[in-house]
Amino acid sequence: MPRKGVAGGALIRNEDGLILFLEPTYKPTLDIPGGMAEQDESPLEACRREVREEIGLELEIGPLLVVDWVPAIGVWYDAVNFVFDGGVLSNEQIQQLRIDPVEARGSEFLTLEQASTRLRPSMARRIAAAQEAVSRGATQYTEFGRL
């Protein structure tokens, strides 16, 4: 049977509409909270678990924003990435962020434009699709971040 990776991430914003980005310890580009699903774990459960592990908050993860198919690259199988609405954090919640130092060197709230030079192009496109999904109220399907 073919193999395919599955991941779940969260588009989390502050009250000014800036996006929460993590600086992972294991790659040079920014990312949103989330990660790969484990065996027999749904993309939504993977998103909830990874958010809890990476930023130390138990968030109510909202509706699905994007389903993005990513082609095989190098040794990596192709994958399906799900982006869910992580909602808007209050200032109090932001003060409670506890970034796991094993997972990330730090975090920043940025606009997509500010972050774009520090993102993989496909991730920038995926996040743009997620922002559009929030504003339209409709899930987006993309392939490598392209509509």
ABEGO torsion letter per residue (X at the ends): XBBBBBBBBBBBBBAAGBBBBBBBAABABBBBBEEBBBBGBBAAAAAAAAAAAAAGBBBBBBBBABBBBBBBBEABBBBBBBBBBAEBBBAAAAAABBBBAAABAEBBBBBAAAAAAABBAAAAAAAAAAAAAAAAGBBBBBBGGBX
